[in-house]
Amino acid sequence: MHIPKVLEIKKIIRESDDVKTFIFPWKGRFPSPGQFMMVWNFKDEKPMSVSLIDRTNNEIGISIKKVGPFTSRVHRLKVGDQLGLRGPYGRGFTIEGDRILAIGGGIGMAPIAAMVEEARERDFEVDVIVAAKTYDELLFMDRLKRTGAKIFTCTDDGTCGFKGLATDRLKSVRGFYDMAVVCGPELMMKGIFKILEERDIPGQFSLERYMKCAMGLCGQCCLDDTGWRVCVEGPVFWGYELKMVKEFGEYKRDAAGAIRPL
């Protein structure tokens, strides 16, 4: 589990100008939606959410947004090239209740897409809010449509669906949900947290923090004031748990442990 499996890239899907999904053959224990893998490019290692879980074809997918040196190098890889994967790690989403609301912003749609597919396979009723800056950056739309989930899109510039933020779109969606699952920029999640609390909808939120070991040993991803390790007790937390985390929606720490604004 803690030694990377060196795997050939089976397929690459271009999701947008800066997001690609890398498909790998997979044997052994499959991840659950919301869990993550450590991706090793033989130089550095980074945590990445699992965006595709295909038990029928024995495949998993990791969707990676190009944002820096590590991800830029990965984006240059081709089918047949290799990456190392270790995991899965962390606590994923709990799927329960009859009616679920899923909310994803940008690359935060990666674990949300996997969750929606699994929930629909298990006959849960699912509505999805898909948020992005513009139409071309809305992720996994074809996959979501195939599940039969009801989709609500919103874009910052109004090029698809509702013009505005995910928080604004949520306010326009009526009805009761047994629970919500959320992943995206933390400021977005903080706003959604408040709305869900007002509507008495239990929510699960996937946090991103700087990680090194992914096994709960180094303490790099511990949260103030609880000491919870995002790689073990998270990355998915319930709303009632986040009430005890003073940094949620306020700040996070860099590789040196210094506080940085969101």
Backbone as numpy.savetxt, mean C-alpha at the origin, in Angstrom:
# Nx Ny Nz CAx CAy CAz Cx Cy Cz
13.23 -17.40 5.29 12.40 -16.19 5.29 13.26 -14.93 5.29
14.41 -14.97 6.01 15.20 -13.76 6.15 16.37 -13.70 5.19
16.46 -14.66 4.29 17.48 -14.65 3.24 16.77 -14.37 1.92
17.21 -13.37 1.16 16.51 -13.06 -0.10 16.49 -14.24 -1.06
15.33 -14.43 -1.68 15.23 -15.37 -2.79 15.55 -14.60 -4.07
16.54 -15.04 -4.78 16.90 -14.39 -6.04 16.01 -14.96 -7.14
15.17 -14.09 -7.70 14.16 -14.52 -8.66 14.28 -13.74 -9.97
13.96 -14.42 -11.06 13.90 -13.74 -12.36 12.58 -12.98 -12.49
12.67 -11.83 -13.07 11.46 -11.06 -13.36 10.72 -11.75 -14.51
9.48 -12.16 -14.23 8.70 -12.90 -15.21 7.98 -11.97 -16.19
7.55 -10.83 -15.69 6.78 -9.89 -16.51 6.89 -8.51 -15.89
6.83 -7.48 -16.72 6.83 -6.09 -16.25 5.63 -5.38 -16.86
4.84 -4.75 -16.01 3.66 -4.01 -16.46 3.90 -2.53 -16.19
3.80 -1.72 -17.23 3.94 -0.26 -17.07 2.58 0.30 -16.66
2.48 0.71 -15.42 1.20 1.20 -14.90 0.99 2.69 -15.18
2.08 3.46 -15.18 2.04 4.89 -15.48 3.45 5.31 -15.87
3.66 6.60 -16.07 4.99 7.07 -16.48 6.07 6.71 -15.46
5.71 6.66 -14.17 6.73 6.41 -13.16 6.43 5.22 -12.25
5.48 4.37 -12.62 5.16 3.18 -11.83 5.20 1.95 -12.73
5.95 0.93 -12.29 5.98 -0.36 -12.97 5.70 -1.47 -11.97
4.99 -2.50 -12.42 4.75 -3.69 -11.60 5.64 -4.81 -12.11
6.40 -5.40 -11.20 7.32 -6.48 -11.52 6.72 -7.79 -11.00
6.49 -8.72 -11.91 5.86 -10.01 -11.58 6.93 -11.07 -11.41
6.81 -11.83 -10.32 7.78 -12.88 -10.01 7.07 -14.21 -9.79
7.71 -15.33 -10.16 7.18 -16.64 -9.75 7.36 -16.78 -8.24
6.40 -17.44 -7.59 6.46 -17.52 -6.13 6.05 -18.90 -5.64
6.86 -19.44 -4.73 6.55 -20.70 -4.07 6.59 -20.47 -2.57
5.88 -21.31 -1.84 5.87 -21.18 -0.39 4.72 -20.32 0.09
4.90 -19.71 1.26 3.82 -18.94 1.87 3.58 -17.65 1.10
2.34 -17.46 0.69 1.98 -16.23 -0.01 1.75 -15.10 1.00
2.06 -13.88 0.60 1.75 -12.74 1.47 0.25 -12.51 1.55
-0.16 -11.80 2.57 -1.54 -11.32 2.70 -1.59 -9.88 2.24
-2.73 -9.40 1.73 -2.82 -8.00 1.32 -2.44 -7.07 2.47
-1.55 -6.14 2.18 -1.08 -5.20 3.20 0.30 -5.54 3.72
0.75 -6.78 3.52 2.11 -7.12 3.91 3.10 -6.59 2.87
4.39 -6.61 3.23 5.40 -6.08 2.32 6.56 -7.06 2.17
7.36 -6.81 1.14 8.58 -7.57 0.88 9.76 -6.61 0.93
10.93 -7.14 1.30 12.17 -6.39 1.15 12.74 -6.73 -0.23
12.97 -5.71 -1.03 13.45 -5.88 -2.41 14.93 -5.51 -2.45
15.75 -6.44 -2.94 17.21 -6.29 -2.98 17.69 -6.26 -4.42
18.42 -5.21 -4.78 18.94 -5.10 -6.15 20.44 -5.41 -6.20
20.91 -6.22 -5.21 22.30 -6.65 -5.10 23.23 -5.52 -4.65
22.63 -4.39 -4.27 23.40 -3.27 -3.73 22.70 -2.70 -2.51
21.43 -2.37 -2.68 20.61 -1.82 -1.59 19.35 -2.65 -1.44
18.61 -2.38 -0.36 17.38 -3.11 -0.08 16.33 -2.14 0.44
15.11 -2.25 -0.08 14.02 -1.36 0.31 12.73 -2.14 0.51
11.86 -1.68 1.43 10.55 -2.33 1.61 9.57 -1.88 0.54
8.80 -2.82 0.01 7.81 -2.52 -1.02 6.55 -3.33 -0.75
5.40 -2.70 -0.89 4.13 -3.40 -0.71 3.90 -4.39 -1.83
3.22 -5.47 -1.48 2.82 -6.45 -2.49 1.53 -5.96 -3.14
1.53 -5.84 -4.45 0.36 -5.30 -5.15 -0.44 -6.36 -5.88
0.14 -7.55 -6.05 -0.55 -8.63 -6.76 -0.25 -9.95 -6.05
-1.31 -10.70 -5.75 -1.18 -12.01 -5.12 -1.98 -12.99 -5.95
-1.31 -13.79 -6.75 -1.96 -14.72 -7.68 -1.61 -16.15 -7.31
-2.44 -16.76 -6.48 -2.17 -18.13 -6.04 -2.43 -19.15 -7.14
-3.27 -18.80 -8.10 -3.56 -19.72 -9.21 -2.34 -19.93 -10.09
-1.66 -18.83 -10.42 -0.50 -18.90 -11.30 0.82 -18.87 -10.55
0.74 -18.93 -9.20 1.95 -18.91 -8.37 2.83 -17.70 -8.69
2.23 -16.52 -8.59 2.94 -15.28 -8.87 2.62 -14.23 -7.81
3.58 -13.34 -7.59 3.30 -12.12 -6.84 3.83 -10.94 -7.63
3.29 -9.77 -7.35 3.72 -8.56 -8.03 4.10 -7.48 -7.04
5.15 -6.75 -7.36 5.60 -5.61 -6.57 5.54 -4.38 -7.47
4.76 -3.38 -7.09 4.65 -2.15 -7.89 5.58 -1.09 -7.30
6.44 -0.55 -8.14 7.50 0.35 -7.69 7.42 1.68 -8.43
7.37 2.75 -7.65 7.37 4.10 -8.22 8.80 4.63 -8.28
9.16 5.20 -9.39 10.51 5.74 -9.57 10.62 7.08 -8.86
11.38 7.10 -7.76 11.50 8.32 -6.97 12.94 8.66 -6.60
13.87 7.72 -6.75 15.25 7.96 -6.34 16.20 6.99 -7.00
17.46 6.96 -6.54 18.47 6.10 -7.17 18.10 4.62 -7.16
17.62 4.10 -6.03 17.29 2.68 -5.94 16.19 2.32 -6.93
15.10 3.05 -6.89 13.96 2.72 -7.75 14.28 3.00 -9.23
15.12 3.98 -9.49 15.51 4.25 -10.89 16.30 3.08 -11.46
17.18 2.48 -10.64 17.94 1.31 -11.11 17.01 0.13 -11.36
16.04 -0.05 -10.47 15.09 -1.16 -10.66 14.27 -0.96 -11.93
13.88 0.28 -12.18 13.06 0.57 -13.37 13.81 0.28 -14.67
15.12 0.22 -14.62 15.89 -0.07 -15.85 15.99 -1.57 -16.12
15.55 -2.39 -15.20 15.62 -3.84 -15.39 14.62 -4.31 -16.44
14.90 -5.47 -17.00 14.05 -6.06 -18.04 13.61 -7.46 -17.63
12.64 -8.00 -18.35 12.19 -9.37 -18.12 13.39 -10.31 -18.24
13.53 -11.21 -17.28 14.67 -12.12 -17.25 15.77 -11.67 -16.32
15.82 -10.36 -15.99 16.77 -9.88 -15.00 16.33 -10.36 -13.61
17.21 -10.19 -12.64 16.94 -10.74 -11.31 16.87 -9.67 -10.23
16.06 -9.96 -9.21 16.01 -9.18 -7.98 15.91 -10.17 -6.82
16.31 -9.72 -5.65 16.14 -10.54 -4.46 14.93 -10.09 -3.67
14.14 -11.06 -3.23 12.97 -10.77 -2.40 13.07 -11.55 -1.10
12.81 -10.89 0.03 12.65 -11.62 1.28 11.38 -11.13 1.98
10.74 -12.05 2.65 9.46 -11.76 3.27 8.48 -12.88 2.95
7.20 -12.68 3.16 6.55 -11.41 3.50 6.69 -11.04 4.97
6.55 -9.74 5.23 6.71 -9.20 6.56 5.49 -8.36 6.96
5.35 -8.21 8.27 4.39 -7.27 8.83 2.98 -7.80 8.94
2.12 -6.94 9.45 0.70 -7.23 9.63 -0.08 -6.61 8.48
-0.85 -7.43 7.80 -1.64 -6.94 6.68 -3.03 -6.50 7.11
-3.89 -6.32 6.11 -5.27 -5.90 6.37 -6.10 -7.07 6.90
-6.99 -6.76 7.82 -8.01 -7.70 8.26 -9.25 -7.45 7.42
-9.73 -8.48 6.75 -10.91 -8.35 5.89 -12.10 -8.93 6.62
-13.04 -8.06 7.00 -14.20 -8.51 7.75 -15.37 -7.58 7.52
-16.57 -8.01 7.98 -17.77 -7.21 7.75 -18.41 -7.56 6.41
-19.51 -6.90 6.10 -20.20 -7.16 4.84 -19.86 -6.15 3.75
-19.62 -4.92 4.15 -19.40 -3.84 3.17 -18.13 -3.08 3.54
-17.19 -3.03 2.60 -15.87 -2.46 2.85 -15.63 -1.28 1.93
-15.03 -0.22 2.48 -14.60 0.93 1.69 -13.08 0.92 1.63
-12.53 0.90 0.43 -11.08 0.94 0.23 -10.70 2.28 -0.37
-9.65 2.89 0.17 -9.23 4.22 -0.28 -7.73 4.21 -0.52
-7.31 4.56 -1.73 -5.89 4.60 -2.06 -5.52 5.86 -2.79
-4.37 6.41 -2.44 -3.85 7.60 -3.11 -2.51 7.33 -3.73
-2.36 7.56 -5.05 -1.09 7.37 -5.72 -0.61 5.94 -5.63
0.69 5.74 -5.31 1.26 4.40 -5.21 0.68 3.66 -4.00
-0.01 4.36 -3.13 -0.73 3.72 -2.03 -1.80 2.75 -2.51
-2.13 2.82 -3.79 -3.10 1.86 -4.35 -2.52 0.45 -4.44
-1.20 0.29 -4.29 -0.59 -1.04 -4.45 -1.19 -2.07 -3.49
-1.11 -1.87 -2.17 -1.73 -2.87 -1.28 -3.24 -2.86 -1.33
-3.83 -1.71 -1.69 -5.29 -1.62 -1.79 -5.80 -2.51 -2.91
-5.12 -2.52 -4.05 -5.55 -3.35 -5.18 -5.55 -4.82 -4.80
-4.49 -5.26 -4.11 -4.43 -6.66 -3.68 -5.54 -6.98 -2.70
-5.86 -6.05 -1.80 -6.92 -6.27 -0.83 -8.28 -6.36 -1.50
-8.54 -5.47 -2.45 -9.83 -5.46 -3.14 -10.04 -6.78 -3.88
-9.00 -7.25 -4.58 -9.14 -8.51 -5.32 -9.44 -9.68 -4.38
-8.76 -9.74 -3.26 -9.02 -10.84 -2.33 -10.40 -10.73 -1.70
-10.80 -9.53 -1.32 -12.11 -9.34 -0.70 -13.23 -9.71 -1.68
-13.09 -9.32 -2.93 -14.12 -9.63 -3.93 -14.15 -11.14 -4.21
-12.99 -11.80 -4.21 -12.97 -13.25 -4.39 -13.73 -13.95 -3.27
-13.74 -13.33 -2.11 -14.45 -13.89 -0.95 -15.87 -13.33 -0.82
-16.35 -12.65 -1.88 -17.72 -12.16 -1.99 -18.07 -11.03 -1.03
-17.07 -10.27 -0.57 -17.37 -9.05 0.17 -17.81 -7.96 -0.81
-18.69 -7.09 -0.36 -19.07 -5.92 -1.15 -18.03 -4.84 -0.90
-17.43 -4.32 -1.98 -16.33 -3.37 -1.84 -16.56 -2.15 -2.73
-16.43 -0.97 -2.15 -16.36 0.29 -2.89 -14.94 0.80 -2.78
-14.43 1.41 -3.87 -13.04 1.86 -3.90 -12.95 3.32 -4.32
-12.26 4.12 -3.54 -11.91 5.47 -3.95 -10.47 5.44 -4.44
-10.28 5.75 -5.72 -8.95 5.77 -6.33 -8.57 7.22 -6.58
-7.50 7.67 -5.94 -7.10 9.08 -6.03 -5.73 9.22 -6.66
-5.56 10.28 -7.45 -4.27 10.56 -8.08 -4.25 12.04 -8.47
-3.07 12.51 -8.88 -2.96 13.90 -9.29 -3.68 14.15 -10.61
-3.58 13.18 -11.53 -4.17 13.34 -12.86 -4.58 11.98 -13.41
-5.34 11.98 -14.49 -5.91 10.76 -15.06 -4.86 9.68 -15.32
-3.72 10.06 -15.91 -2.71 9.09 -16.29 -2.04 8.42 -15.10
-2.27 8.94 -13.90 -1.63 8.38 -12.71 -2.59 7.53 -11.87
-3.83 7.36 -12.33 -4.75 6.46 -11.64 -4.28 5.03 -11.88
-4.09 4.27 -10.80 -3.45 2.96 -10.90 -4.45 1.81 -10.79
-4.17 0.75 -11.56 -4.84 -0.55 -11.47 -6.33 -0.49 -11.81
-6.73 0.45 -12.65 -8.16 0.63 -12.94 -8.75 -0.60 -13.62
-8.06 -1.18 -14.58 -8.59 -2.36 -15.27 -8.75 -3.53 -14.31
-7.78 -3.75 -13.46 -7.88 -4.82 -12.47 -9.06 -4.61 -11.54
-9.23 -3.39 -11.07 -10.33 -3.10 -10.15 -11.68 -3.30 -10.83
-11.79 -2.89 -12.07 -13.04 -3.07 -12.80 -13.39 -4.54 -12.95
-12.38 -5.37 -13.17 -12.64 -6.80 -13.34 -13.17 -7.45 -12.06
-12.89 -6.86 -10.91 -13.39 -7.44 -9.66 -14.88 -7.19 -9.46
-15.42 -6.20 -10.15 -16.82 -5.84 -9.94 -17.03 -4.87 -8.80
-15.96 -4.39 -8.19 -16.09 -3.39 -7.13 -16.60 -2.08 -7.73
-17.31 -1.31 -6.91 -17.77 0.01 -7.34 -16.63 1.00 -7.16
-16.31 1.75 -8.22 -15.13 2.61 -8.22 -15.53 4.08 -8.24
-14.91 4.85 -7.36 -15.06 6.30 -7.32 -13.68 6.90 -7.57
-13.50 7.60 -8.69 -12.20 8.20 -8.98 -12.19 9.67 -8.57
-11.00 10.14 -8.25 -10.84 11.58 -8.03 -9.42 11.97 -8.42
-9.29 13.11 -9.06 -8.00 13.63 -9.48 -7.87 15.08 -9.07
-6.65 15.48 -8.75 -6.42 16.86 -8.32 -6.83 17.86 -9.39
-6.58 17.48 -10.67 -6.84 18.43 -11.75 -8.19 18.21 -12.44
-8.96 17.22 -11.98 -10.28 17.00 -12.55 -10.28 16.30 -13.89
-9.18 15.68 -14.30 -9.12 15.01 -15.59 -9.86 13.67 -15.60
-10.23 13.15 -14.43 -11.05 11.95 -14.36 -11.85 11.97 -13.07
-13.16 11.85 -13.21 -14.01 11.78 -12.04 -14.08 13.08 -11.26
-14.18 12.94 -9.97 -14.32 14.06 -9.05 -13.04 14.91 -9.05
-13.18 16.22 -9.09 -12.02 17.11 -9.01 -11.78 17.46 -7.55
-10.64 17.00 -7.03 -10.33 17.29 -5.64 -9.55 16.16 -5.00
-9.41 16.25 -3.70 -8.63 15.28 -2.95 -9.47 14.09 -2.51
-8.77 13.04 -2.05 -9.47 11.84 -1.58 -10.39 12.17 -0.40
-9.96 13.09 0.45 -10.80 13.48 1.58 -12.10 14.11 1.10
-12.01 14.94 0.07 -13.22 15.56 -0.48 -14.12 14.51 -1.12
-13.51 13.57 -1.81 -14.31 12.51 -2.45 -15.01 11.66 -1.41
-14.33 11.37 -0.31 -14.94 10.58 0.75 -16.17 11.26 1.31
-16.13 12.56 1.45 -17.27 13.28 2.00 -18.51 13.16 1.12
-18.29 12.92 -0.19 -19.41 12.83 -1.12 -19.96 11.41 -1.25
-19.25 10.43 -0.66 -19.69 9.03 -0.74 -20.57 8.73 0.46
-21.80 8.35 0.20 -22.77 8.13 1.28 -22.93 6.64 1.56
-23.54 6.36 2.68 -23.81 4.98 3.05 -22.92 4.53 4.19
-23.28 3.41 4.79 -22.52 2.87 5.92 -21.59 1.76 5.45
-20.43 1.72 6.05 -19.47 0.66 5.78 -19.06 0.00 7.10
-18.86 -1.30 7.04 -18.42 -2.02 8.24 -16.98 -1.68 8.59
-16.19 -1.35 7.58 -14.82 -0.93 7.84 -14.25 -0.29 6.58
-13.10 0.39 6.76 -12.39 1.00 5.65 -10.92 0.61 5.72
-10.29 0.51 4.57 -8.84 0.29 4.50 -8.25 1.44 3.68
-7.11 1.97 4.14 -6.58 3.20 3.56 -5.07 3.10 3.39
-4.57 3.58 2.26 -3.13 3.69 2.04 -2.85 4.84 1.08
-1.89 5.66 1.44 -1.54 6.80 0.60 -0.67 7.75 1.39
-0.47 8.97 0.89 0.30 9.96 1.64 -0.27 10.13 3.05
0.60 10.29 4.03 0.12 10.28 5.41 -0.79 11.46 5.73
-0.55 12.61 5.12 -1.44 13.75 5.35 -2.85 13.44 4.83
-2.92 12.73 3.70 -4.22 12.29 3.19 -4.88 11.33 4.17
-4.10 10.38 4.69 -4.66 9.39 5.61 -5.13 10.05 6.91
-4.41 11.08 7.35 -4.81 11.79 8.58 -6.18 12.44 8.39
-6.39 13.06 7.22 -7.68 13.66 6.94 -8.79 12.63 6.85
-8.50 11.49 6.23 -9.48 10.42 6.12 -9.77 9.82 7.48
-8.75 9.69 8.31 -8.91 9.20 9.68 -9.99 10.01 10.41
-9.91 11.32 10.31 -10.87 12.19 11.01 -12.29 12.00 10.48
-12.43 11.88 9.17 -13.76 11.71 8.58 -14.36 10.37 8.97
-13.55 9.31 8.91 -14.05 7.98 9.29 -14.47 7.96 10.75
-13.71 8.64 11.60 -14.05 8.69 13.02 -15.38 9.40 13.23
-15.60 10.48 12.49 -16.86 11.22 12.58 -18.04 10.35 12.14
-17.80 9.47 11.17 -18.86 8.61 10.64 -18.93 7.25 11.35
-18.08 7.08 12.36 -18.07 5.86 13.17 -17.80 4.63 12.30
-16.83 4.76 11.38 -16.42 3.64 10.52 -15.03 3.21 10.95
-14.85 1.99 11.43 -13.51 1.52 11.80 -12.59 1.52 10.59
-11.39 2.01 10.77 -10.46 2.10 9.65 -9.13 1.42 9.93
-8.52 0.91 8.86 -7.17 0.36 8.93 -6.30 1.18 7.98
-5.11 1.56 8.46 -4.25 2.47 7.73 -2.86 1.86 7.58
-2.32 1.89 6.36 -0.99 1.34 6.09 0.04 2.46 6.14
0.95 2.37 7.11 1.97 3.40 7.31 3.27 3.06 6.59
3.99 4.10 6.23 5.32 3.94 5.64 6.33 4.62 6.55
7.37 3.89 6.92 8.46 4.44 7.71 9.79 3.88 7.21
10.87 4.55 7.57 12.20 4.09 7.17 12.49 2.75 7.84
12.84 1.74 7.05 13.10 0.40 7.58 14.48 -0.08 7.15
15.07 -0.89 8.03 16.35 -1.52 7.70 16.25 -3.04 7.73
15.87 -3.59 8.89 15.93 -5.05 9.03 14.63 -5.74 8.64
13.48 -5.09 8.85 12.15 -5.64 8.58 11.76 -6.75 9.54
12.58 -7.01 10.54 12.30 -8.11 11.47 12.09 -7.63 12.91
12.05 -6.32 13.11 11.81 -5.79 14.45 13.02 -5.74 15.34
14.21 -5.88 14.78 15.43 -5.93 15.58 16.11 -4.58 15.75
16.12 -3.78 14.69 16.96 -2.57 14.71 16.28 -1.37 15.35
14.96 -1.36 15.42 14.24 -0.25 16.03 14.15 0.99 15.16
14.60 0.91 13.92 14.61 2.08 13.04 13.21 2.63 12.78
12.22 1.75 12.72 10.87 2.18 12.33 9.91 2.31 13.51
10.46 2.40 14.74 9.60 2.52 15.91 8.84 3.85 15.90
7.61 3.79 16.40 6.73 4.96 16.42 6.72 5.62 17.80
6.71 6.95 17.80 6.51 7.70 19.05 5.01 7.67 19.38
4.58 7.50 20.55 5.18 7.19 21.83 5.09 5.70 22.15
4.51 4.93 21.28 4.21 3.54 21.61 5.41 2.61 21.52
6.37 2.94 20.67 7.49 2.04 20.42 7.14 0.92 19.45
5.92 0.94 18.91 5.53 -0.10 17.95 6.45 -0.05 16.74
6.84 -1.22 16.26 7.69 -1.34 15.09 6.78 -1.49 13.86
6.92 -0.58 12.94 6.05 -0.61 11.75 6.25 -1.90 10.97
7.46 -2.46 11.01 7.72 -3.68 10.24 7.12 -4.92 10.89
6.73 -4.85 12.16 6.19 -6.01 12.86 4.75 -5.77 13.31
4.55 -4.74 14.16 3.20 -4.44 14.61 2.37 -3.81 13.49
3.02 -3.24 12.49 2.38 -2.70 11.31 2.78 -3.54 10.10
2.76 -2.99 8.88 2.51 -1.57 8.59 1.05 -1.15 8.68
0.13 -2.12 8.86 -1.28 -1.77 8.94 -1.67 -1.62 10.41
-2.27 -0.47 10.73 -2.74 -0.18 12.08 -4.22 0.21 12.03
-4.95 -0.19 13.04 -6.33 0.25 13.19 -6.36 1.70 13.68
-7.44 2.39 13.39 -7.57 3.78 13.79 -7.43 3.97 15.29
-8.00 3.07 16.08 -7.92 3.24 17.53 -6.47 3.10 18.02
-5.65 2.37 17.28 -4.23 2.26 17.64 -3.49 3.55 17.30
-3.84 4.15 16.15 -3.15 5.36 15.73 -3.43 6.54 16.64
-4.50 6.47 17.41 -4.77 7.53 18.39 -3.65 7.61 19.42
-2.92 6.53 19.60 -1.83 6.49 20.58 -0.49 6.87 19.98
-0.46 7.14 18.67 0.79 7.44 17.96 0.84 8.94 17.69
1.64 9.68 18.45 1.59 11.14 18.34 2.17 11.66 17.02
3.02 10.84 16.35 3.63 11.32 15.11 2.73 11.14 13.89
1.66 10.35 14.01 0.80 10.08 12.85 0.23 11.38 12.29
0.51 11.63 11.03 0.02 12.83 10.37 0.76 14.10 10.74
1.83 13.97 11.54 2.57 15.15 12.01 4.01 15.16 11.51
4.72 14.04 11.68 6.12 13.98 11.28 6.56 12.52 11.18
7.77 12.31 10.68 8.40 11.00 10.71 9.90 11.20 10.86
10.65 10.11 10.99 12.09 10.22 11.22 12.87 9.70 10.01
14.02 10.33 9.77 14.85 9.91 8.64 15.81 8.79 9.05
16.75 8.44 8.17 17.66 7.33 8.43 18.51 7.54 9.68
18.75 8.80 10.03 19.54 9.11 11.22 18.69 9.24 12.47
17.37 9.11 12.33 16.47 9.23 13.48 16.00 10.64 13.75
16.40 11.60 12.90 15.97 12.98 13.09 14.54 13.17 12.62
13.81 14.03 13.31 12.43 14.32 12.94 12.39 15.14 11.66
11.54 14.69 10.75 11.35 15.40 9.48 9.85 15.63 9.26
9.47 16.79 8.71 8.06 17.04 8.41 7.57 16.13 7.31
6.27 15.87 7.30 5.69 15.04 6.25 5.65 15.79 4.93
